[in-house]
Structure formats: structure tokens, C-alpha cells
Amino acid sequence: IKPWAESSIKEKLSKFNGLLLSPSLDSLFDAGLITFDTHGRLVISKSLSTEDAKLLGLSPEMRLARYSPEHEPYMSYHRLHV
């Protein structure tokens, strides 16, 4: 979640500093076009049009199957900096 180059050794080894996403979702996540809120629900960037989001199969109802409070420091970093 938090980029490797910006993570401490402890953060790099944390199982909570990563997500298992499909390749297309992973690319959108890395580009900052999607992220997830504090409950693991999908948040779509305003820079991605509604039409493009639909074409990519994105829906605001999507959420992570597993999201715990330990993910939040990393996801918060992603929401603020990516």
C-alpha cells in the first residue's frame, strides 16, 4: 500500500502494507485513480470519469474482502500521497 521506497524496514515486512488486487485494480490503485476508505470501500478518483469507471467495471459498492484496522496507517498514507 505504502510505496516500498518510502517505507521503513518494519513497514516493508508488515503483512498489512499490501493488498491482493486484480492486475487492473492494482494498476488503478498504484496510479492513485482508486483507493479505499476506512471501511475498505472503494473510492474512485474524481479524475476518472463516471463513464470510464463503468467501462473498467468499477462500482462504489465494491469493497475489500479483508480490511482490518492495521491496514489503516498504510491506506491513509495512500489516500493522502498517491
Contacts in CASP RR format, 6 or more apart in sequence:
PFRMAT RR
TARGET T0000
AUTHOR 0000-0000-0000
METHOD contacts of the structure
MODEL  1
IKPWAESSIKEKLSKFNGLLLSPSLDSLFDAGLITFDTHGRLVISKSLST
EDAKLLGLSPEMRLARYSPEHEPYMSYHRLHV
1 16 0 8 1.000
1 17 0 8 1.000
1 18 0 8 1.000
1 19 0 8 1.000
1 71 0 8 1.000
1 74 0 8 1.000
1 75 0 8 1.000
1 77 0 8 1.000
1 78 0 8 1.000
2 11 0 8 1.000
2 17 0 8 1.000
2 74 0 8 1.000
2 77 0 8 1.000
2 78 0 8 1.000
3 82 0 8 1.000
4 12 0 8 1.000
6 77 0 8 1.000
6 81 0 8 1.000
7 17 0 8 1.000
11 17 0 8 1.000
11 74 0 8 1.000
14 70 0 8 1.000
14 74 0 8 1.000
16 68 0 8 1.000
16 70 0 8 1.000
16 71 0 8 1.000
16 74 0 8 1.000
17 74 0 8 1.000
18 71 0 8 1.000
18 74 0 8 1.000
19 26 0 8 1.000
19 29 0 8 1.000
19 64 0 8 1.000
19 71 0 8 1.000
21 29 0 8 1.000
24 56 0 8 1.000
25 34 0 8 1.000
28 34 0 8 1.000
28 48 0 8 1.000
28 56 0 8 1.000
28 58 0 8 1.000
29 35 0 8 1.000
29 78 0 8 1.000
29 82 0 8 1.000
30 82 0 8 1.000
32 45 0 8 1.000
32 78 0 8 1.000
32 82 0 8 1.000
33 44 0 8 1.000
33 45 0 8 1.000
33 47 0 8 1.000
33 48 0 8 1.000
34 42 0 8 1.000
34 43 0 8 1.000
34 44 0 8 1.000
34 45 0 8 1.000
34 48 0 8 1.000
34 58 0 8 1.000
35 43 0 8 1.000
35 45 0 8 1.000
35 75 0 8 1.000
35 78 0 8 1.000
35 79 0 8 1.000
35 82 0 8 1.000
36 42 0 8 1.000
36 43 0 8 1.000
36 63 0 8 1.000
36 64 0 8 1.000
36 67 0 8 1.000
36 75 0 8 1.000
37 43 0 8 1.000
38 72 0 8 1.000
38 75 0 8 1.000
39 63 0 8 1.000
39 67 0 8 1.000
40 63 0 8 1.000
40 64 0 8 1.000
40 67 0 8 1.000
40 75 0 8 1.000
41 60 0 8 1.000
41 61 0 8 1.000
41 62 0 8 1.000
41 63 0 8 1.000
42 58 0 8 1.000
42 59 0 8 1.000
42 60 0 8 1.000
42 61 0 8 1.000
42 62 0 8 1.000
42 63 0 8 1.000
43 79 0 8 1.000
44 53 0 8 1.000
44 58 0 8 1.000
44 60 0 8 1.000
48 56 0 8 1.000
48 58 0 8 1.000
53 59 0 8 1.000
END
